[in-house]
Amino acid sequence: MKVEKRTKYYTICVYVVISVVITMLITLCMIKFVSIMSLIHNLYDWIMDLTSPLLIGLVLAYLMEPVVDLYLGAIKYKRLSSSQLRTLATFFAIITIVAIIGLFVLMIVMNMQQVIHKTDIEGISQTVSAYISYFQNTAENLVNNLSNDEISLKAREILTMIYTTINSWAAKFGQLFLTSLADIGGNLLDIIFGTILAIYIMKDKPKLVKIFNNLLAVILSEKWYRRTTSVGRDLNSVLTGYVRGQILDAVIMAVLVGFGLSIINLDFAIIIGIVSGIFNIIPYFGPIVGLVLAGIIGAIGGGINQAVYAMLIVFVLQQIDGFIIVPKILGNNVKLHPIVVLLAILIGGKLFGLIGMLLGVPLCALFRVIIIRCVGNVFSEDFIKTTGEDTNKSVEEI
């Protein structure tokens, strides 16, 4: 009996000591919150600086994978081993990507030369100044024609606020642009090493995956090894499908915008199309880039009418892309219904803004994988017949 009481008191003492220690740690964290957050931030920066070439390499490898897979399916040469075949496919993928980038740069240079030859720079400056004066005079006349002094004063305040906001946005955009260029220049060495790592990752991907799986087999039990590798395959399938869908959507938008703007003979139509396609991947900010760029080039080259037509074409194509093309393409690539894709983008944007819109679809696809793992493929019409099937199968097989 005494032994039981001692054990009970000992357990209580242990719990009390643990509670006191936890309380002291929480209190210390609250008191030193700023210092701890600064330490975490510095540690994060150090880790990112250390691993940035590897992270860049992994991202570039993921972007290269669709092109490599395309060549792997196209090259039919039986004398080559699988390793040699993958090396050749990686080589062709690099040549293709470099050729596309080179073609893009060449198109920019050629368009710039054509436009510079036929464009009067001084005339552009006068045109821009004339537009600014026109809008200012129109706004002033509108305010002066208001009969009520209180309304006129309020209108002036609104105009002042608009001017201030536009100037602030322009300054922030310019600062962000210069900062981005400086960051790219500062991280140029990391980008170069990351590109080299991406090439080796794609070339030796099967070997690297096998080594990683062997390490997991040593660390984990057989049960957890099967679960981890199965979830890893599904995660890779979802992310690869999402990346491929985004790339395909960017290409489609680049072609549509470039073709649409070429119809109205807009300068830099193809370049604006490519820029719109690339930036269209970024929610909120991305579509605005193509819209504003088309409007500015249209206003400078062909006047207000061409600017309005150009912006209207880009706007309509962006709406078609957002509500029809994106849900269909991403839905097919990550195995989600187009309505679910649209809802994932909208709800993600409402809850978490830009990051939510970017991650909404892949997270929704991962949620689908988790449901299939836990309860079976409830999304299948034959769910009742398949509930007893092995949940260790890949989602692609299901």
C-alpha positions as CSV (number, residue, x, y, z in Angstrom):
1,M,0.0,0.0,0.0
2,K,2.8,2.4,0.9
3,V,4.6,1.5,-2.4
4,E,1.4,2.4,-4.3
5,K,1.1,5.8,-2.5
6,R,4.8,6.6,-3.1
7,T,4.3,5.7,-6.8
8,K,1.2,7.9,-6.9
9,Y,3.0,10.8,-5.2
10,Y,6.0,10.3,-7.5
11,T,3.8,10.5,-10.6
12,I,2.1,13.7,-9.3
13,C,5.5,15.3,-8.6
14,V,6.6,14.4,-12.2
15,Y,3.5,16.0,-13.7
16,V,3.9,19.1,-11.5
17,V,7.6,19.5,-12.5
18,I,6.7,19.0,-16.2
19,S,3.9,21.5,-15.9
20,V,6.2,24.1,-14.2
21,V,8.9,23.6,-16.8
22,I,6.4,24.0,-19.7
23,T,4.9,27.1,-18.0
24,M,8.3,28.6,-17.6
25,L,9.2,27.9,-21.2
26,I,6.0,29.4,-22.5
27,T,6.5,32.5,-20.2
28,L,10.1,32.8,-21.4
29,C,9.0,32.6,-25.1
30,M,6.4,35.3,-24.5
31,I,9.0,37.6,-22.8
32,K,11.7,36.9,-25.4
33,F,9.2,36.6,-28.3
34,V,10.9,39.2,-30.5
35,S,14.4,37.7,-29.9
36,I,13.1,34.2,-30.6
37,M,11.3,35.2,-33.8
38,S,14.5,37.0,-34.9
39,L,16.5,33.9,-34.2
40,I,14.0,31.7,-36.1
41,H,14.1,34.2,-39.0
42,N,17.9,34.2,-39.1
43,L,18.0,30.4,-38.9
44,Y,15.5,30.2,-41.8
45,D,17.6,32.7,-43.9
46,W,20.7,30.6,-43.2
47,I,19.0,27.3,-44.2
48,M,17.6,29.0,-47.4
49,D,21.0,30.4,-48.3
50,L,22.6,27.0,-47.8
51,T,20.0,25.0,-49.7
52,S,18.8,27.5,-52.3
53,P,20.8,25.9,-55.2
54,L,19.2,22.5,-54.3
55,L,15.7,24.0,-54.1
56,I,16.1,25.8,-57.4
57,G,17.4,22.6,-58.9
58,L,14.4,20.6,-57.7
59,V,11.9,23.3,-59.0
60,L,13.6,23.4,-62.4
61,A,13.7,19.6,-62.5
62,Y,9.9,19.5,-61.9
63,L,9.4,22.1,-64.7
64,M,11.7,20.1,-67.0
65,E,10.1,16.7,-66.3
66,P,7.1,17.1,-68.8
67,V,9.6,17.9,-71.6
68,V,11.8,14.9,-70.7
69,D,8.8,12.6,-70.5
70,L,7.7,13.8,-73.9
71,Y,11.1,12.8,-75.4
72,L,11.2,9.6,-73.5
73,G,7.9,8.6,-75.2
74,A,9.0,9.8,-78.6
75,I,12.5,8.3,-78.8
76,K,12.2,4.7,-80.0
77,Y,15.8,3.2,-80.1
78,K,16.1,-0.3,-78.8
79,R,19.9,-0.4,-78.7
80,L,20.0,2.3,-75.9
81,S,19.7,1.3,-72.3
82,S,17.1,3.1,-70.1
83,S,19.9,5.2,-68.6
84,Q,21.2,6.2,-72.0
85,L,17.7,6.9,-73.2
86,R,17.0,9.2,-70.2
87,T,20.3,11.0,-70.8
88,L,19.4,11.6,-74.4
89,A,15.9,12.8,-73.5
90,T,17.3,15.2,-70.9
91,F,19.8,16.5,-73.5
92,F,17.0,17.1,-76.0
93,A,14.8,18.7,-73.3
94,I,17.6,21.2,-72.5
95,I,18.1,22.0,-76.1
96,T,14.3,22.6,-76.5
97,I,14.1,24.9,-73.5
98,V,17.2,26.9,-74.5
99,A,15.8,27.2,-78.0
100,I,12.4,28.4,-76.7
101,I,14.1,31.0,-74.5
102,G,16.5,32.1,-77.3
103,L,13.5,32.4,-79.7
104,F,11.7,34.5,-77.1
105,V,14.7,36.8,-76.7
106,L,15.2,37.0,-80.5
107,M,11.5,38.0,-81.0
108,I,11.9,40.7,-78.4
109,V,15.0,42.1,-80.1
110,M,13.4,42.0,-83.6
111,N,10.2,43.6,-82.4
112,M,12.2,46.3,-80.6
113,Q,14.2,47.1,-83.7
114,Q,11.1,47.3,-85.9
115,V,9.2,49.5,-83.4
116,I,12.2,51.7,-82.7
117,H,12.8,52.3,-86.4
118,K,9.2,53.4,-87.0
119,T,8.5,55.1,-83.7
120,D,9.3,58.6,-82.8
121,I,10.5,58.6,-79.2
122,E,9.8,62.3,-78.7
123,G,6.4,61.7,-80.2
124,I,5.7,59.0,-77.6
125,S,6.7,61.4,-74.8
126,Q,4.4,64.1,-76.2
127,T,1.6,61.5,-76.6
128,V,1.9,60.4,-73.0
129,S,2.0,64.0,-71.7
130,A,-1.0,64.8,-73.9
131,Y,-3.0,61.9,-72.4
132,I,-2.1,62.9,-68.8
133,S,-3.1,66.5,-69.5
134,Y,-6.3,65.4,-71.2
135,F,-7.4,63.3,-68.2
136,Q,-6.4,66.0,-65.7
137,N,-8.3,68.7,-67.6
138,T,-11.4,66.4,-68.0
139,A,-11.4,65.7,-64.3
140,E,-10.9,69.4,-63.4
141,N,-13.8,70.4,-65.8
142,L,-16.0,67.7,-64.2
143,V,-15.3,69.0,-60.7
144,N,-15.8,72.7,-61.7
145,N,-19.1,71.9,-63.4
146,L,-20.5,70.5,-60.2
147,S,-22.9,73.1,-58.7
148,N,-22.7,71.9,-55.1
149,D,-19.6,73.2,-53.3
150,E,-19.6,70.3,-50.9
151,I,-19.8,67.7,-53.7
152,S,-17.1,69.6,-55.6
153,L,-14.8,69.5,-52.6
154,K,-15.5,65.8,-52.1
155,A,-14.7,65.1,-55.8
156,R,-11.4,67.0,-55.4
157,E,-10.6,64.9,-52.4
158,I,-11.4,61.7,-54.3
159,L,-9.2,62.8,-57.3
160,T,-6.3,63.7,-55.0
161,M,-6.6,60.3,-53.4
162,I,-6.6,58.6,-56.8
163,Y,-3.5,60.5,-57.9
164,T,-1.7,59.7,-54.7
165,T,-2.6,56.0,-54.9
166,I,-1.5,55.8,-58.5
167,N,1.8,57.5,-57.7
168,S,2.3,55.2,-54.7
169,W,1.6,52.1,-56.8
170,A,4.0,53.3,-59.5
171,A,6.7,53.9,-57.0
172,K,6.2,50.6,-55.3
173,F,6.1,48.7,-58.6
174,G,9.3,50.4,-59.7
175,Q,11.0,49.6,-56.4
176,L,9.8,46.0,-56.6
177,F,11.1,45.7,-60.1
178,L,14.5,47.0,-59.2
179,T,14.7,44.8,-56.1
180,S,13.7,41.8,-58.1
181,L,16.5,42.5,-60.7
182,A,19.0,43.0,-57.8
183,D,17.9,39.7,-56.2
184,I,18.2,37.9,-59.6
185,G,21.7,39.4,-60.0
186,G,22.7,38.5,-56.5
187,N,21.4,34.9,-56.8
188,L,22.8,34.4,-60.3
189,L,25.4,31.9,-59.0
190,D,22.7,29.9,-57.1
191,I,20.6,29.9,-60.3
192,I,23.6,28.5,-62.3
193,F,24.3,25.8,-59.8
194,G,20.6,25.1,-59.5
195,T,20.3,24.6,-63.3
196,I,23.3,22.2,-63.3
197,L,21.7,20.2,-60.4
198,A,18.4,20.1,-62.2
199,I,20.1,18.5,-65.2
200,Y,21.7,15.8,-63.1
201,I,18.5,15.3,-61.2
202,M,16.5,14.7,-64.4
203,K,19.3,12.5,-65.9
204,D,19.7,10.3,-62.8
205,K,16.1,10.5,-61.5
206,P,15.5,6.7,-61.3
207,K,18.7,6.1,-59.4
208,L,18.1,9.0,-57.0
209,V,14.5,7.7,-56.3
210,K,15.8,4.2,-55.7
211,I,18.5,5.5,-53.3
212,F,15.9,7.6,-51.4
213,N,13.6,4.6,-51.2
214,N,16.4,2.4,-49.8
215,L,17.1,5.0,-47.1
216,L,13.4,5.1,-46.2
217,A,13.4,1.2,-46.0
218,V,16.3,1.4,-43.6
219,I,14.7,4.1,-41.4
220,L,11.1,3.0,-41.4
221,S,9.3,-0.2,-40.7
222,E,7.8,-2.2,-43.6
223,K,4.3,-1.0,-42.9
224,W,5.2,2.7,-42.8
225,Y,7.6,2.3,-45.7
226,R,4.7,1.1,-47.9
227,R,2.5,3.9,-46.7
228,T,5.1,6.6,-47.2
229,T,6.1,5.5,-50.7
230,S,2.5,5.1,-51.7
231,V,1.6,8.7,-50.5
232,G,4.8,9.9,-52.1
233,R,3.8,8.5,-55.5
234,D,0.4,10.2,-55.2
235,L,1.9,13.5,-54.1
236,N,4.3,13.4,-57.1
237,S,1.3,12.6,-59.4
238,V,-0.7,15.5,-58.1
239,L,2.1,18.1,-58.2
240,T,3.3,16.9,-61.6
241,G,-0.2,17.1,-63.0
242,Y,-0.6,20.6,-61.5
243,V,2.6,21.9,-63.0
244,R,1.8,20.4,-66.4
245,G,-1.6,21.9,-66.3
246,Q,-0.2,25.4,-65.4
247,I,2.4,25.2,-68.2
248,L,-0.3,24.1,-70.8
249,D,-2.6,26.9,-69.6
250,A,0.3,29.4,-70.0
251,V,1.0,28.2,-73.6
252,I,-2.7,28.4,-74.5
253,M,-3.1,31.9,-73.1
254,A,0.1,33.1,-74.8
255,V,-1.2,31.8,-78.2
256,L,-4.7,33.2,-77.8
257,V,-3.6,36.7,-76.5
258,G,-0.8,36.9,-79.2
259,F,-3.2,36.0,-82.0
260,G,-6.0,38.2,-80.7
261,L,-3.8,41.3,-80.4
262,S,-2.2,40.5,-83.8
263,I,-5.7,40.9,-85.4
264,I,-5.8,44.6,-84.4
265,N,-2.2,45.1,-85.5
266,L,-0.9,45.9,-82.0
267,D,2.9,46.3,-81.7
268,F,4.6,43.6,-79.6
269,A,1.5,41.5,-79.9
270,I,3.4,38.2,-79.7
271,I,5.6,39.4,-76.8
272,I,2.6,40.7,-74.9
273,G,0.9,37.3,-75.5
274,I,3.9,35.4,-74.1
275,V,4.2,37.7,-71.1
276,S,0.4,37.4,-70.4
277,G,0.7,33.6,-70.6
278,I,3.6,33.5,-68.1
279,F,2.2,36.0,-65.7
280,N,-1.4,34.6,-66.0
281,I,-0.2,31.8,-63.7
282,I,0.0,34.3,-60.8
283,P,-3.5,35.2,-59.5
284,Y,-4.6,38.8,-59.0
285,F,-1.3,40.4,-60.1
286,G,-0.6,38.3,-63.2
287,P,-3.6,39.1,-65.3
288,I,-3.2,42.8,-64.6
289,V,0.3,42.8,-66.1
290,G,-1.0,41.6,-69.5
291,L,-4.0,43.9,-69.4
292,V,-2.0,47.0,-68.5
293,L,0.8,46.2,-70.9
294,A,-1.7,45.8,-73.8
295,G,-3.4,49.1,-72.9
296,I,-0.1,51.0,-72.7
297,I,1.3,49.7,-76.0
298,G,-2.1,50.3,-77.6
299,A,-2.3,53.9,-76.4
300,I,1.2,54.7,-77.4
301,G,1.1,53.0,-80.8
302,G,-2.5,53.5,-82.0
303,G,-4.3,55.8,-79.6
304,I,-7.2,55.4,-77.2
305,N,-9.3,53.3,-79.5
306,Q,-6.6,50.6,-80.0
307,A,-5.8,50.6,-76.3
308,V,-9.5,50.0,-75.5
309,Y,-9.7,47.2,-78.1
310,A,-6.5,45.6,-76.8
311,M,-7.5,45.7,-73.2
312,L,-11.0,44.3,-74.1
313,I,-9.5,41.4,-76.0
314,V,-7.1,40.5,-73.2
315,F,-9.9,40.9,-70.6
316,V,-12.3,38.6,-72.4
317,L,-9.6,36.0,-73.0
318,Q,-8.7,36.1,-69.3
319,Q,-12.3,35.5,-68.3
320,I,-12.6,32.6,-70.7
321,D,-9.4,31.2,-69.4
322,G,-10.3,31.6,-65.7
323,F,-13.8,30.2,-65.9
324,I,-13.5,27.5,-68.7
325,I,-9.9,26.6,-69.7
326,V,-8.2,26.5,-66.3
327,P,-10.9,24.4,-64.5
328,K,-10.9,21.9,-67.5
329,I,-7.1,21.6,-67.9
330,L,-6.2,21.5,-64.2
331,G,-9.2,19.2,-63.5
332,N,-8.0,16.7,-66.1
333,N,-4.4,16.8,-64.8
334,V,-5.1,16.5,-61.1
335,K,-8.3,14.4,-61.5
336,L,-10.7,16.9,-60.2
337,H,-14.0,18.1,-61.6
338,P,-13.8,21.5,-63.2
339,I,-16.4,22.9,-60.7
340,V,-14.2,21.6,-57.8
341,V,-11.1,23.3,-59.4
342,L,-13.0,26.6,-59.7
343,L,-14.3,26.4,-56.1
344,A,-10.8,25.5,-54.8
345,I,-9.4,28.7,-56.5
346,L,-12.2,30.9,-55.3
347,I,-12.3,29.6,-51.7
348,G,-8.5,29.6,-51.5
349,G,-8.4,33.2,-52.7
350,K,-11.1,34.3,-50.2
351,L,-9.4,32.6,-47.2
352,F,-5.7,33.1,-47.9
353,G,-5.4,35.5,-50.8
354,L,-2.7,35.0,-53.5
355,I,-1.1,31.9,-51.8
356,G,-4.6,30.4,-51.3
357,M,-5.3,30.7,-55.1
358,L,-2.0,29.2,-56.0
359,L,-2.2,26.3,-53.6
360,G,-6.0,25.7,-53.5
361,V,-6.1,23.2,-56.4
362,P,-3.1,21.0,-55.4
363,L,-4.3,21.0,-51.7
364,C,-7.8,20.0,-52.9
365,A,-6.2,17.2,-55.0
366,L,-4.2,16.0,-52.0
367,F,-7.4,16.0,-49.9
368,R,-8.9,13.8,-52.5
369,V,-6.0,11.4,-52.2
370,I,-6.3,11.3,-48.4
371,I,-10.1,10.5,-48.7
372,I,-9.3,7.7,-51.1
373,R,-6.6,6.3,-48.8
374,C,-8.9,6.4,-45.7
375,V,-12.3,5.3,-47.0
376,G,-11.8,4.2,-50.6
377,N,-12.6,5.8,-53.9
378,V,-15.9,7.5,-53.0
379,F,-15.5,9.6,-56.2
380,S,-16.0,6.5,-58.3
381,E,-19.5,5.4,-59.6
382,D,-18.5,1.8,-58.6
383,F,-17.6,2.8,-55.0
384,I,-19.7,0.1,-53.4
385,K,-18.0,-2.5,-55.4
386,T,-14.5,-1.2,-54.7
387,T,-14.6,-0.4,-51.0
388,G,-12.9,-3.7,-50.2
389,E,-9.9,-3.1,-52.5
390,D,-6.4,-2.6,-51.3
391,T,-5.9,1.1,-50.2
392,N,-2.1,0.8,-50.8
393,K,-2.7,1.0,-54.5
394,S,-1.7,4.2,-56.2
395,V,-4.4,6.8,-56.8
396,E,-3.5,6.7,-60.5
397,E,-4.4,3.0,-60.5
398,I,-7.7,3.7,-58.8
